[in-house]
Amino acid sequence: MEFELKATAAGTHARAGVITTDHGNIPTPIFMPVGTLGAVKAVHMTELRDDIKAQIILGNTYHLYLRPGMDIIHRAGGLHKFNGWERPILTDSGGFQVFSLAANRKLRDEGVTFRSHIDGSKHLFTPERVVDIQRIIGSDIMMALDECPPGTSDRSYAAKSLRLTQGWLERGWKHFCDTEPLYGHRQAFFPIVQGCTYKDLRQDAARHVADLGAEGNAIGGLAVGEPTEVMYDMIEVVNDILPLDRPRYLMGVGTPANMLEAIDRGVDMMDCVMPTRNGRNGMLFTRHGIMNMRNRKWADDFSPLQDDGPSVVDHIYSKAYLRHLFIAEELLALQIASIHNLAFYLWLMREARQHIIDGDFATWKAQMVVDVMRRI
């Protein structure tokens, strides 16, 4: 994997770049739709490619390991062959899901043991095993095994958790360097900066990560209960240390405003379930603000979802029709809303990138943050 920095925005840390992988190039900043089980909920791969214009999607090691299992994915020739997505894929290590979903989990230096949320079966994730699983999945970018402590963790727990994550990282990185891809394309390995909301812990974690010299780096453990301004502060602390010539991935964030603020602080890659999850519940994000499609006000509004929207669905369907589908619990509502929100998120990334290149990102972003979070 390679990263080329194309432009930076005056007065901010915002960057425009290009990540090159064997499955295609990724212009940054970029939002990555979440396809936990190898599929983005309610969205076809052709829609992701042609309408939404996604450049990279996510899969999840924990979920894919449990179902359909590594034997099936290996026999299929990796996740790209299994799900038909020909562009880049990033896989989360599954650590967050272990800690949020699995029952009876136990952490120790060796790794984490847990019981499946599906059938209660017992499993062990070690840093090495997680690398092996992601080799089988065949993702273009794989993540290190880490623990994600809650944003409200006290310092003692945060420090203990970071020591565990750093020990796992050393082993995972060594195993990655000692093994080879299975399907003929290159894979990159991203370490994850943890440290909760404690500046010195974040600094220590960022230095440890930077010293590895990996092809990219991730910032984890944010948007997990801490105040938004604290999250922004931690991004700044970390990005002051992470190398400028490697992409920076902020995990699990967030709202359109969160993404713009993160870009302002030097983040290149982001993912979040919000556009699809909130969309399935009737929330549409637009460049003019946020709409709740279940509201009575849309019942006889026959105007398009968004006159100037980036997606085909924005122009085909009216607000009244989409509201009807939600009220009637018609499955098409989930598909339309998911496509719309993802297309908007990817449009927002393209706009941010262009304004970075044009040199007026700071001015544009200041107004856009207000516009996109307005309730309409």
Secondary structure, 3 states (H helix, E strand, C coil): CEEEEEEECCCCCCEEEEEEECCEEEEECEEECECCCCCCCCCCHHHHHHCCCCCCEEEEHHHHHHCCCHHHHHHHCCHHHHHCCCCCEEEECCHHHHHHHCEEEEEECCEEEEECCCCCCEEEECHHHHHHHHHHHCCCEEECCCCCCCCCCCHHHHHHHHHHHHHHHHHHHHHHHHCCCCCCCCCEEECEECCCCCHHHHHHHHHHHHHHCCCCEEECCCCCCCCHHHHHHHHHHHHCCCCCCCCEEECCCCCHHHHHHHHHCCCCEEECCHHHHHHHCCEEEECCEEEECCCHHHCCCCCECCCCCCCHHHHHCEHHHHHHHHHCCCHHHHHHHHHHHHHHHHHHHHHHHHHHHHCCHHHHHHHHHHHHCCEC
